[in-house]
Amino acid sequence: MSDIPPPSLFRNPWAKRDAWRKHPVFTQRAMFSKMFPGFGVAVVAFTAYVAAETMLFPEKKQHH
């Protein structure tokens, strides 16, 4: 016996024209990462800036 699956009952005549939708460039993750280029670098730089400012220049408590 062969392991060939039976042909589909409902063949999509537009399958070739819809193939671009399944391309990896158009995945949700890729679309989101292209929407905000450099966002990850900006988050890391801002976190390093806040950490350095907090450690190097501690806030002085002032009493009235």
mmCIF file as Biopython writes it, N, C-alpha, C and O atoms, coordinates in Angstrom:
data_model
#
loop_
_atom_site.group_PDB
_atom_site.id
_atom_site.type_symbol
_atom_site.label_atom_id
_atom_site.label_alt_id
_atom_site.label_comp_id
_atom_site.label_asym_id
_atom_site.label_entity_id
_atom_site.label_seq_id
_atom_site.pdbx_PDB_ins_code
_atom_site.Cartn_x
_atom_site.Cartn_y
_atom_site.Cartn_z
_atom_site.occupancy
_atom_site.B_iso_or_equiv
_atom_site.auth_seq_id
_atom_site.auth_asym_id
_atom_site.pdbx_PDB_model_num
ATOM 1   N N  . MET A ? 1  ? 0.840   -1.181 0.000  1.0 0.0 1  A 1 
ATOM 2   C CA . MET A ? 1  ? 0.000   0.000  0.000  1.0 0.0 1  A 1 
ATOM 3   C C  . MET A ? 1  ? 0.886   1.246  0.000  1.0 0.0 1  A 1 
ATOM 4   O O  . MET A ? 1  ? 1.952   1.267  0.615  1.0 0.0 1  A 1 
ATOM 5   N N  . SER A ? 2  ? 0.448   2.226  -0.665 1.0 0.0 2  A 1 
ATOM 6   C CA . SER A ? 2  ? 1.212   3.470  -0.716 1.0 0.0 2  A 1 
ATOM 7   C C  . SER A ? 2  ? 0.685   4.446  0.335  1.0 0.0 2  A 1 
ATOM 8   O O  . SER A ? 2  ? -0.475  4.382  0.741  1.0 0.0 2  A 1 
ATOM 9   N N  . ASP A ? 3  ? 1.563   5.345  0.762  1.0 0.0 3  A 1 
ATOM 10  C CA . ASP A ? 3  ? 1.208   6.329  1.777  1.0 0.0 3  A 1 
ATOM 11  C C  . ASP A ? 3  ? 0.819   7.666  1.150  1.0 0.0 3  A 1 
ATOM 12  O O  . ASP A ? 3  ? 1.004   8.709  1.776  1.0 0.0 3  A 1 
ATOM 13  N N  . ILE A ? 4  ? 0.304   7.657  -0.029 1.0 0.0 4  A 1 
ATOM 14  C CA . ILE A ? 4  ? -0.091  8.889  -0.706 1.0 0.0 4  A 1 
ATOM 15  C C  . ILE A ? 4  ? -1.480  9.284  -0.197 1.0 0.0 4  A 1 
ATOM 16  O O  . ILE A ? 4  ? -2.415  8.484  -0.241 1.0 0.0 4  A 1 
ATOM 17  N N  . PRO A ? 5  ? -1.607  10.525 0.287  1.0 0.0 5  A 1 
ATOM 18  C CA . PRO A ? 5  ? -2.918  10.941 0.776  1.0 0.0 5  A 1 
ATOM 19  C C  . PRO A ? 5  ? -3.910  11.085 -0.375 1.0 0.0 5  A 1 
ATOM 20  O O  . PRO A ? 5  ? -3.519  11.375 -1.505 1.0 0.0 5  A 1 
ATOM 21  N N  . PRO A ? 6  ? -5.168  10.886 -0.088 1.0 0.0 6  A 1 
ATOM 22  C CA . PRO A ? 6  ? -6.165  11.026 -1.158 1.0 0.0 6  A 1 
ATOM 23  C C  . PRO A ? 6  ? -6.254  12.491 -1.603 1.0 0.0 6  A 1 
ATOM 24  O O  . PRO A ? 6  ? -5.974  13.399 -0.820 1.0 0.0 6  A 1 
ATOM 25  N N  . PRO A ? 7  ? -6.640  12.711 -2.846 1.0 0.0 7  A 1 
ATOM 26  C CA . PRO A ? 7  ? -6.721  14.098 -3.320 1.0 0.0 7  A 1 
ATOM 27  C C  . PRO A ? 7  ? -7.798  14.868 -2.547 1.0 0.0 7  A 1 
ATOM 28  O O  . PRO A ? 7  ? -8.799  14.301 -2.110 1.0 0.0 7  A 1 
ATOM 29  N N  . SER A ? 8  ? -7.571  16.132 -2.398 1.0 0.0 8  A 1 
ATOM 30  C CA . SER A ? 8  ? -8.501  16.980 -1.669 1.0 0.0 8  A 1 
ATOM 31  C C  . SER A ? 8  ? -9.813  17.103 -2.433 1.0 0.0 8  A 1 
ATOM 32  O O  . SER A ? 8  ? -9.825  17.219 -3.659 1.0 0.0 8  A 1 
ATOM 33  N N  . LEU A ? 9  ? -10.907 17.075 -1.698 1.0 0.0 9  A 1 
ATOM 34  C CA . LEU A ? 9  ? -12.203 17.210 -2.342 1.0 0.0 9  A 1 
ATOM 35  C C  . LEU A ? 9  ? -12.450 18.638 -2.815 1.0 0.0 9  A 1 
ATOM 36  O O  . LEU A ? 9  ? -13.095 18.865 -3.839 1.0 0.0 9  A 1 
ATOM 37  N N  . PHE A ? 10 ? -11.926 19.593 -2.053 1.0 0.0 10 A 1 
ATOM 38  C CA . PHE A ? 10 ? -12.119 20.997 -2.392 1.0 0.0 10 A 1 
ATOM 39  C C  . PHE A ? 10 ? -10.775 21.618 -2.737 1.0 0.0 10 A 1 
ATOM 40  O O  . PHE A ? 10 ? -10.034 22.052 -1.855 1.0 0.0 10 A 1 
ATOM 41  N N  . ARG A ? 11 ? -10.473 21.656 -4.002 1.0 0.0 11 A 1 
ATOM 42  C CA . ARG A ? 11 ? -9.211  22.215 -4.463 1.0 0.0 11 A 1 
ATOM 43  C C  . ARG A ? 11 ? -9.359  23.735 -4.597 1.0 0.0 11 A 1 
ATOM 44  O O  . ARG A ? 11 ? -10.345 24.229 -5.145 1.0 0.0 11 A 1 
ATOM 45  N N  . ASN A ? 12 ? -8.362  24.464 -4.085 1.0 0.0 12 A 1 
ATOM 46  C CA . ASN A ? 12 ? -8.392  25.917 -4.145 1.0 0.0 12 A 1 
ATOM 47  C C  . ASN A ? 12 ? -7.807  26.381 -5.473 1.0 0.0 12 A 1 
ATOM 48  O O  . ASN A ? 12 ? -6.610  26.214 -5.707 1.0 0.0 12 A 1 
ATOM 49  N N  . PRO A ? 13 ? -8.618  26.955 -6.339 1.0 0.0 13 A 1 
ATOM 50  C CA . PRO A ? 13 ? -8.085  27.401 -7.632 1.0 0.0 13 A 1 
ATOM 51  C C  . PRO A ? 13 ? -7.191  28.639 -7.497 1.0 0.0 13 A 1 
ATOM 52  O O  . PRO A ? 13 ? -6.444  28.958 -8.422 1.0 0.0 13 A 1 
ATOM 53  N N  . TRP A ? 14 ? -7.254  29.335 -6.369 1.0 0.0 14 A 1 
ATOM 54  C CA . TRP A ? 14 ? -6.456  30.534 -6.155 1.0 0.0 14 A 1 
ATOM 55  C C  . TRP A ? 14 ? -5.221  30.270 -5.305 1.0 0.0 14 A 1 
ATOM 56  O O  . TRP A ? 14 ? -4.603  31.222 -4.828 1.0 0.0 14 A 1 
ATOM 57  N N  . ALA A ? 15 ? -4.844  29.035 -5.102 1.0 0.0 15 A 1 
ATOM 58  C CA . ALA A ? 15 ? -3.733  28.689 -4.213 1.0 0.0 15 A 1 
ATOM 59  C C  . ALA A ? 15 ? -2.425  29.355 -4.638 1.0 0.0 15 A 1 
ATOM 60  O O  . ALA A ? 15 ? -1.685  29.845 -3.785 1.0 0.0 15 A 1 
ATOM 61  N N  . LYS A ? 16 ? -2.130  29.384 -5.922 1.0 0.0 16 A 1 
ATOM 62  C CA . LYS A ? 16 ? -0.878  29.995 -6.377 1.0 0.0 16 A 1 
ATOM 63  C C  . LYS A ? 16 ? -0.886  31.507 -6.148 1.0 0.0 16 A 1 
ATOM 64  O O  . LYS A ? 16 ? 0.148   32.088 -5.820 1.0 0.0 16 A 1 
ATOM 65  N N  . ARG A ? 17 ? -2.031  32.139 -6.317 1.0 0.0 17 A 1 
ATOM 66  C CA . ARG A ? 17 ? -2.113  33.584 -6.128 1.0 0.0 17 A 1 
ATOM 67  C C  . ARG A ? 17 ? -2.127  33.977 -4.652 1.0 0.0 17 A 1 
ATOM 68  O O  . ARG A ? 17 ? -1.799  35.116 -4.318 1.0 0.0 17 A 1 
ATOM 69  N N  . ASP A ? 18 ? -2.496  33.065 -3.775 1.0 0.0 18 A 1 
ATOM 70  C CA . ASP A ? 18 ? -2.505  33.334 -2.337 1.0 0.0 18 A 1 
ATOM 71  C C  . ASP A ? 18 ? -1.228  32.857 -1.641 1.0 0.0 18 A 1 
ATOM 72  O O  . ASP A ? 18 ? -1.105  33.001 -0.425 1.0 0.0 18 A 1 
ATOM 73  N N  . ALA A ? 19 ? -0.293  32.303 -2.377 1.0 0.0 19 A 1 
ATOM 74  C CA . ALA A ? 19 ? 0.923   31.760 -1.769 1.0 0.0 19 A 1 
ATOM 75  C C  . ALA A ? 19 ? 1.760   32.832 -1.087 1.0 0.0 19 A 1 
ATOM 76  O O  . ALA A ? 19 ? 2.450   32.536 -0.111 1.0 0.0 19 A 1 
ATOM 77  N N  . TRP A ? 20 ? 1.721   34.064 -1.570 1.0 0.0 20 A 1 
ATOM 78  C CA . TRP A ? 20 ? 2.521   35.143 -0.971 1.0 0.0 20 A 1 
ATOM 79  C C  . TRP A ? 20 ? 2.115   35.406 0.471  1.0 0.0 20 A 1 
ATOM 80  O O  . TRP A ? 20 ? 2.932   35.889 1.256  1.0 0.0 20 A 1 
ATOM 81  N N  . ARG A ? 21 ? 0.872   35.101 0.841  1.0 0.0 21 A 1 
ATOM 82  C CA . ARG A ? 21 ? 0.400   35.352 2.204  1.0 0.0 21 A 1 
ATOM 83  C C  . ARG A ? 21 ? 1.108   34.474 3.233  1.0 0.0 21 A 1 
ATOM 84  O O  . ARG A ? 21 ? 1.200   34.839 4.405  1.0 0.0 21 A 1 
ATOM 85  N N  . LYS A ? 22 ? 1.599   33.334 2.802  1.0 0.0 22 A 1 
ATOM 86  C CA . LYS A ? 22 ? 2.268   32.410 3.710  1.0 0.0 22 A 1 
ATOM 87  C C  . LYS A ? 22 ? 3.787   32.598 3.721  1.0 0.0 22 A 1 
ATOM 88  O O  . LYS A ? 22 ? 4.494   31.874 4.422  1.0 0.0 22 A 1 
ATOM 89  N N  . HIS A ? 23 ? 4.288   33.551 2.961  1.0 0.0 23 A 1 
ATOM 90  C CA . HIS A ? 23 ? 5.724   33.814 2.905  1.0 0.0 23 A 1 
ATOM 91  C C  . HIS A ? 23 ? 6.199   34.352 4.258  1.0 0.0 23 A 1 
ATOM 92  O O  . HIS A ? 23 ? 5.479   35.127 4.887  1.0 0.0 23 A 1 
ATOM 93  N N  . PRO A ? 24 ? 7.400   33.960 4.725  1.0 0.0 24 A 1 
ATOM 94  C CA . PRO A ? 24 ? 7.886   34.393 6.048  1.0 0.0 24 A 1 
ATOM 95  C C  . PRO A ? 24 ? 8.012   35.904 6.215  1.0 0.0 24 A 1 
ATOM 96  O O  . PRO A ? 24 ? 7.984   36.392 7.345  1.0 0.0 24 A 1 
ATOM 97  N N  . VAL A ? 25 ? 8.148   36.647 5.143  1.0 0.0 25 A 1 
ATOM 98  C CA . VAL A ? 25 ? 8.268   38.095 5.251  1.0 0.0 25 A 1 
ATOM 99  C C  . VAL A ? 25 ? 6.975   38.707 5.794  1.0 0.0 25 A 1 
ATOM 100 O O  . VAL A ? 25 ? 7.010   39.757 6.434  1.0 0.0 25 A 1 
ATOM 101 N N  . PHE A ? 26 ? 5.850   38.065 5.545  1.0 0.0 26 A 1 
ATOM 102 C CA . PHE A ? 26 ? 4.558   38.618 5.923  1.0 0.0 26 A 1 
ATOM 103 C C  . PHE A ? 26 ? 3.980   38.006 7.193  1.0 0.0 26 A 1 
ATOM 104 O O  . PHE A ? 26 ? 2.770   38.077 7.406  1.0 0.0 26 A 1 
ATOM 105 N N  . THR A ? 27 ? 4.804   37.414 8.033  1.0 0.0 27 A 1 
ATOM 106 C CA . THR A ? 27 ? 4.310   36.886 9.304  1.0 0.0 27 A 1 
ATOM 107 C C  . THR A ? 27 ? 4.059   38.040 10.270 1.0 0.0 27 A 1 
ATOM 108 O O  . THR A ? 27 ? 4.565   39.144 10.064 1.0 0.0 27 A 1 
ATOM 109 N N  . GLN A ? 28 ? 3.290   37.792 11.310 1.0 0.0 28 A 1 
ATOM 110 C CA . GLN A ? 28 ? 2.957   38.835 12.280 1.0 0.0 28 A 1 
ATOM 111 C C  . GLN A ? 28 ? 4.211   39.380 12.956 1.0 0.0 28 A 1 
ATOM 112 O O  . GLN A ? 28 ? 4.339   40.590 13.141 1.0 0.0 28 A 1 
ATOM 113 N N  . ARG A ? 29 ? 5.120   38.511 13.319 1.0 0.0 29 A 1 
ATOM 114 C CA . ARG A ? 29 ? 6.343   38.953 14.009 1.0 0.0 29 A 1 
ATOM 115 C C  . ARG A ? 29 ? 7.201   39.829 13.110 1.0 0.0 29 A 1 
ATOM 116 O O  . ARG A ? 29 ? 7.730   40.850 13.550 1.0 0.0 29 A 1 
ATOM 117 N N  . ALA A ? 30 ? 7.337   39.432 11.857 1.0 0.0 30 A 1 
ATOM 118 C CA . ALA A ? 30 ? 8.143   40.212 10.924 1.0 0.0 30 A 1 
ATOM 119 C C  . ALA A ? 30 ? 7.506   41.570 10.670 1.0 0.0 30 A 1 
ATOM 120 O O  . ALA A ? 30 ? 8.209   42.576 10.574 1.0 0.0 30 A 1 
ATOM 121 N N  . MET A ? 31 ? 6.192   41.606 10.562 1.0 0.0 31 A 1 
ATOM 122 C CA . MET A ? 31 ? 5.509   42.881 10.319 1.0 0.0 31 A 1 
ATOM 123 C C  . MET A ? 31 ? 5.668   43.804 11.524 1.0 0.0 31 A 1 
ATOM 124 O O  . MET A ? 31 ? 5.861   45.008 11.353 1.0 0.0 31 A 1 
ATOM 125 N N  . PHE A ? 32 ? 5.592   43.264 12.732 1.0 0.0 32 A 1 
ATOM 126 C CA . PHE A ? 32 ? 5.728   44.078 13.931 1.0 0.0 32 A 1 
ATOM 127 C C  . PHE A ? 32 ? 7.148   44.597 14.083 1.0 0.0 32 A 1 
ATOM 128 O O  . PHE A ? 32 ? 7.353   45.754 14.448 1.0 0.0 32 A 1 
ATOM 129 N N  . SER A ? 33 ? 8.132   43.746 13.804 1.0 0.0 33 A 1 
ATOM 130 C CA . SER A ? 33 ? 9.523   44.190 13.962 1.0 0.0 33 A 1 
ATOM 131 C C  . SER A ? 33 ? 9.887   45.251 12.922 1.0 0.0 33 A 1 
ATOM 132 O O  . SER A ? 33 ? 10.719  46.116 13.193 1.0 0.0 33 A 1 
ATOM 133 N N  . LYS A ? 34 ? 9.284   45.198 11.754 1.0 0.0 34 A 1 
ATOM 134 C CA . LYS A ? 34 ? 9.564   46.207 10.722 1.0 0.0 34 A 1 
ATOM 135 C C  . LYS A ? 34 ? 8.839   47.522 11.027 1.0 0.0 34 A 1 
ATOM 136 O O  . LYS A ? 34 ? 9.227   48.577 10.525 1.0 0.0 34 A 1 
ATOM 137 N N  . MET A ? 35 ? 7.782   47.458 11.855 1.0 0.0 35 A 1 
ATOM 138 C CA . MET A ? 35 ? 7.012   48.652 12.160 1.0 0.0 35 A 1 
ATOM 139 C C  . MET A ? 35 ? 7.812   49.618 13.038 1.0 0.0 35 A 1 
ATOM 140 O O  . MET A ? 35 ? 7.689   50.834 12.897 1.0 0.0 35 A 1 
ATOM 141 N N  . PHE A ? 36 ? 8.633   49.072 13.946 1.0 0.0 36 A 1 
ATOM 142 C CA . PHE A ? 36 ? 9.415   49.886 14.860 1.0 0.0 36 A 1 
ATOM 143 C C  . PHE A ? 36 ? 10.897  49.530 14.760 1.0 0.0 36 A 1 
ATOM 144 O O  . PHE A ? 36 ? 11.427  48.885 15.665 1.0 0.0 36 A 1 
ATOM 145 N N  . PRO A ? 37 ? 11.578  49.930 13.689 1.0 0.0 37 A 1 
ATOM 146 C CA . PRO A ? 37 ? 12.995  49.580 13.577 1.0 0.0 37 A 1 
ATOM 147 C C  . PRO A ? 37 ? 13.816  50.327 14.622 1.0 0.0 37 A 1 
ATOM 148 O O  . PRO A ? 37 ? 13.622  51.526 14.823 1.0 0.0 37 A 1 
ATOM 149 N N  . GLY A ? 38 ? 14.722  49.635 15.279 1.0 0.0 38 A 1 
ATOM 150 C CA . GLY A ? 38 ? 15.575  50.245 16.276 1.0 0.0 38 A 1 
ATOM 151 C C  . GLY A ? 38 ? 14.947  50.363 17.650 1.0 0.0 38 A 1 
ATOM 152 O O  . GLY A ? 38 ? 15.563  50.917 18.560 1.0 0.0 38 A 1 
ATOM 153 N N  . PHE A ? 39 ? 13.735  49.856 17.821 1.0 0.0 39 A 1 
ATOM 154 C CA . PHE A ? 39 ? 13.055  49.977 19.107 1.0 0.0 39 A 1 
ATOM 155 C C  . PHE A ? 39 ? 13.799  49.204 20.192 1.0 0.0 39 A 1 
ATOM 156 O O  . PHE A ? 39 ? 13.921  49.691 21.316 1.0 0.0 39 A 1 
ATOM 157 N N  . GLY A ? 40 ? 14.297  48.012 19.877 1.0 0.0 40 A 1 
ATOM 158 C CA . GLY A ? 40 ? 15.033  47.210 20.857 1.0 0.0 40 A 1 
ATOM 159 C C  . GLY A ? 40 ? 16.313  47.902 21.307 1.0 0.0 40 A 1 
ATOM 160 O O  . GLY A ? 40 ? 16.646  47.892 22.492 1.0 0.0 40 A 1 
ATOM 161 N N  . VAL A ? 41 ? 17.018  48.494 20.374 1.0 0.0 41 A 1 
ATOM 162 C CA . VAL A ? 41 ? 18.252  49.215 20.700 1.0 0.0 41 A 1 
ATOM 163 C C  . VAL A ? 41 ? 17.932  50.425 21.574 1.0 0.0 41 A 1 
ATOM 164 O O  . VAL A ? 41 ? 18.669  50.725 22.513 1.0 0.0 41 A 1 
ATOM 165 N N  . ALA A ? 42 ? 16.851  51.109 21.274 1.0 0.0 42 A 1 
ATOM 166 C CA . ALA A ? 42 ? 16.459  52.282 22.054 1.0 0.0 42 A 1 
ATOM 167 C C  . ALA A ? 42 ? 16.084  51.896 23.485 1.0 0.0 42 A 1 
ATOM 168 O O  . ALA A ? 42 ? 16.416  52.616 24.426 1.0 0.0 42 A 1 
ATOM 169 N N  . VAL A ? 43 ? 15.401  50.773 23.652 1.0 0.0 43 A 1 
ATOM 170 C CA . VAL A ? 43 ? 15.018  50.320 25.000 1.0 0.0 43 A 1 
ATOM 171 C C  . VAL A ? 43 ? 16.261  49.995 25.821 1.0 0.0 43 A 1 
ATOM 172 O O  . VAL A ? 43 ? 16.341  50.361 26.994 1.0 0.0 43 A 1 
ATOM 173 N N  . VAL A ? 44 ? 17.221  49.317 25.222 1.0 0.0 44 A 1 
ATOM 174 C CA . VAL A ? 44 ? 18.455  48.965 25.933 1.0 0.0 44 A 1 
ATOM 175 C C  . VAL A ? 44 ? 19.244  50.220 26.287 1.0 0.0 44 A 1 
ATOM 176 O O  . VAL A ? 44 ? 19.762  50.330 27.399 1.0 0.0 44 A 1 
ATOM 177 N N  . ALA A ? 45 ? 19.342  51.161 25.363 1.0 0.0 45 A 1 
ATOM 178 C CA . ALA A ? 45 ? 20.090  52.398 25.626 1.0 0.0 45 A 1 
ATOM 179 C C  . ALA A ? 45 ? 19.417  53.215 26.727 1.0 0.0 45 A 1 
ATOM 180 O O  . ALA A ? 45 ? 20.102  53.753 27.597 1.0 0.0 45 A 1 
ATOM 181 N N  . PHE A ? 46 ? 18.104  53.314 26.704 1.0 0.0 46 A 1 
ATOM 182 C CA . PHE A ? 46 ? 17.394  54.074 27.724 1.0 0.0 46 A 1 
ATOM 183 C C  . PHE A ? 46 ? 17.532  53.416 29.097 1.0 0.0 46 A 1 
ATOM 184 O O  . PHE A ? 46 ? 17.703  54.109 30.100 1.0 0.0 46 A 1 
ATOM 185 N N  . THR A ? 47 ? 17.459  52.091 29.148 1.0 0.0 47 A 1 
ATOM 186 C CA . THR A ? 47 ? 17.624  51.375 30.412 1.0 0.0 47 A 1 
ATOM 187 C C  . THR A ? 47 ? 19.024  51.581 30.971 1.0 0.0 47 A 1 
ATOM 188 O O  . THR A ? 47 ? 19.184  51.792 32.173 1.0 0.0 47 A 1 
ATOM 189 N N  . ALA A ? 48 ? 20.039  51.522 30.118 1.0 0.0 48 A 1 
ATOM 190 C CA . ALA A ? 48 ? 21.415  51.753 30.572 1.0 0.0 48 A 1 
ATOM 191 C C  . ALA A ? 48 ? 21.583  53.183 31.072 1.0 0.0 48 A 1 
ATOM 192 O O  . ALA A ? 48 ? 22.263  53.414 32.072 1.0 0.0 48 A 1 
ATOM 193 N N  . TYR A ? 49 ? 20.974  54.138 30.388 1.0 0.0 49 A 1 
ATOM 194 C CA . TYR A ? 49 ? 21.059  55.536 30.809 1.0 0.0 49 A 1 
ATOM 195 C C  . TYR A ? 49 ? 20.421  55.736 32.181 1.0 0.0 49 A 1 
ATOM 196 O O  . TYR A ? 49 ? 21.014  56.378 33.049 1.0 0.0 49 A 1 
ATOM 197 N N  . VAL A ? 50 ? 19.228  55.199 32.386 1.0 0.0 50 A 1 
ATOM 198 C CA . VAL A ? 50 ? 18.544  55.355 33.670 1.0 0.0 50 A 1 
ATOM 199 C C  . VAL A ? 50 ? 19.321  54.667 34.784 1.0 0.0 50 A 1 
ATOM 200 O O  . VAL A ? 50 ? 19.442  55.215 35.880 1.0 0.0 50 A 1 
ATOM 201 N N  . ALA A ? 51 ? 19.848  53.476 34.520 1.0 0.0 51 A 1 
ATOM 202 C CA . ALA A ? 51 ? 20.622  52.758 35.534 1.0 0.0 51 A 1 
ATOM 203 C C  . ALA A ? 51 ? 21.897  53.540 35.891 1.0 0.0 51 A 1 
ATOM 204 O O  . ALA A ? 51 ? 22.233  53.660 37.069 1.0 0.0 51 A 1 
ATOM 205 N N  . ALA A ? 52 ? 22.594  54.063 34.904 1.0 0.0 52 A 1 
ATOM 206 C CA . ALA A ? 52 ? 23.826  54.819 35.167 1.0 0.0 52 A 1 
ATOM 207 C C  . ALA A ? 52 ? 23.525  56.103 35.927 1.0 0.0 52 A 1 
ATOM 208 O O  . ALA A ? 52 ? 24.258  56.459 36.850 1.0 0.0 52 A 1 
ATOM 209 N N  . GLU A ? 53 ? 22.467  56.796 35.557 1.0 0.0 53 A 1 
ATOM 210 C CA . GLU A ? 53 ? 22.119  58.031 36.247 1.0 0.0 53 A 1 
ATOM 211 C C  . GLU A ? 53 ? 21.733  57.759 37.700 1.0 0.0 53 A 1 
ATOM 212 O O  . GLU A ? 53 ? 22.081  58.532 38.593 1.0 0.0 53 A 1 
ATOM 213 N N  . THR A ? 54 ? 21.025  56.677 37.932 1.0 0.0 54 A 1 
ATOM 214 C CA . THR A ? 54 ? 20.611  56.332 39.295 1.0 0.0 54 A 1 
ATOM 215 C C  . THR A ? 54 ? 21.814  55.957 40.157 1.0 0.0 54 A 1 
ATOM 216 O O  . THR A ? 54 ? 21.872  56.314 41.333 1.0 0.0 54 A 1 
ATOM 217 N N  . MET A ? 55 ? 22.756  55.252 39.587 1.0 0.0 55 A 1 
ATOM 218 C CA . MET A ? 55 ? 23.916  54.802 40.359 1.0 0.0 55 A 1 
ATOM 219 C C  . MET A ? 55 ? 24.939  55.924 40.555 1.0 0.0 55 A 1 
ATOM 220 O O  . MET A ? 55 ? 25.523  56.042 41.632 1.0 0.0 55 A 1 
ATOM 221 N N  . LEU A ? 56 ? 25.157  56.738 39.539 1.0 0.0 56 A 1 
ATOM 222 C CA . LEU A ? 56 ? 26.192  57.766 39.618 1.0 0.0 56 A 1 
ATOM 223 C C  . LEU A ? 56 ? 25.725  59.049 40.311 1.0 0.0 56 A 1 
ATOM 224 O O  . LEU A ? 56 ? 26.515  59.725 40.969 1.0 0.0 56 A 1 
ATOM 225 N N  . PHE A ? 57 ? 24.470  59.376 40.164 1.0 0.0 57 A 1 
ATOM 226 C CA . PHE A ? 57 ? 23.920  60.602 40.742 1.0 0.0 57 A 1 
ATOM 227 C C  . PHE A ? 57 ? 22.717  60.271 41.609 1.0 0.0 57 A 1 
ATOM 228 O O  . PHE A ? 57 ? 21.578  60.477 41.190 1.0 0.0 57 A 1 
ATOM 229 N N  . PRO A ? 58 ? 22.952  59.762 42.809 1.0 0.0 58 A 1 
ATOM 230 C CA . PRO A ? 58 ? 21.795  59.408 43.646 1.0 0.0 58 A 1 
ATOM 231 C C  . PRO A ? 58 ? 21.015  60.657 44.036 1.0 0.0 58 A 1 
ATOM 232 O O  . PRO A ? 58 ? 21.589  61.737 44.173 1.0 0.0 58 A 1 
ATOM 233 N N  . GLU A ? 59 ? 19.730  60.508 44.212 1.0 0.0 59 A 1 
ATOM 234 C CA . GLU A ? 59 ? 18.862  61.613 44.532 1.0 0.0 59 A 1 
ATOM 235 C C  . GLU A ? 59 ? 19.100  62.053 45.977 1.0 0.0 59 A 1 
ATOM 236 O O  . GLU A ? 59 ? 19.110  61.224 46.887 1.0 0.0 59 A 1 
ATOM 237 N N  . LYS A ? 60 ? 19.287  63.333 46.183 1.0 0.0 60 A 1 
ATOM 238 C CA . LYS A ? 60 ? 19.530  63.846 47.520 1.0 0.0 60 A 1 
ATOM 239 C C  . LYS A ? 60 ? 18.208  64.245 48.157 1.0 0.0 60 A 1 
ATOM 240 O O  . LYS A ? 60 ? 17.383  64.915 47.536 1.0 0.0 60 A 1 
ATOM 241 N N  . LYS A ? 61 ? 18.023  63.841 49.366 1.0 0.0 61 A 1 
ATOM 242 C CA . LYS A ? 61 ? 16.786  64.178 50.067 1.0 0.0 61 A 1 
ATOM 243 C C  . LYS A ? 61 ? 16.908  65.569 50.643 1.0 0.0 61 A 1 
ATOM 244 O O  . LYS A ? 61 ? 17.864  65.869 51.357 1.0 0.0 61 A 1 
ATOM 245 N N  . GLN A ? 62 ? 15.961  66.407 50.344 1.0 0.0 62 A 1 
ATOM 246 C CA . GLN A ? 62 ? 15.978  67.775 50.849 1.0 0.0 62 A 1 
ATOM 247 C C  . GLN A ? 62 ? 14.828  67.950 51.845 1.0 0.0 62 A 1 
ATOM 248 O O  . GLN A ? 62 ? 13.698  67.528 51.600 1.0 0.0 62 A 1 
ATOM 249 N N  . HIS A ? 63 ? 15.146  68.574 52.956 1.0 0.0 63 A 1 
ATOM 250 C CA . HIS A ? 63 ? 14.129  68.864 53.943 1.0 0.0 63 A 1 
ATOM 251 C C  . HIS A ? 63 ? 13.792  70.345 53.885 1.0 0.0 63 A 1 
ATOM 252 O O  . HIS A ? 63 ? 14.682  71.173 53.689 1.0 0.0 63 A 1 
ATOM 253 N N  . HIS A ? 64 ? 12.585  70.675 54.044 1.0 0.0 64 A 1 
ATOM 254 C CA . HIS A ? 64 ? 12.141  72.082 53.987 1.0 0.0 64 A 1 
ATOM 255 C C  . HIS A ? 64 ? 12.479  72.807 55.253 1.0 0.0 64 A 1 
ATOM 256 O O  . HIS A ? 64 ? 12.183  73.994 55.383 1.0 0.0 64 A 1 
#
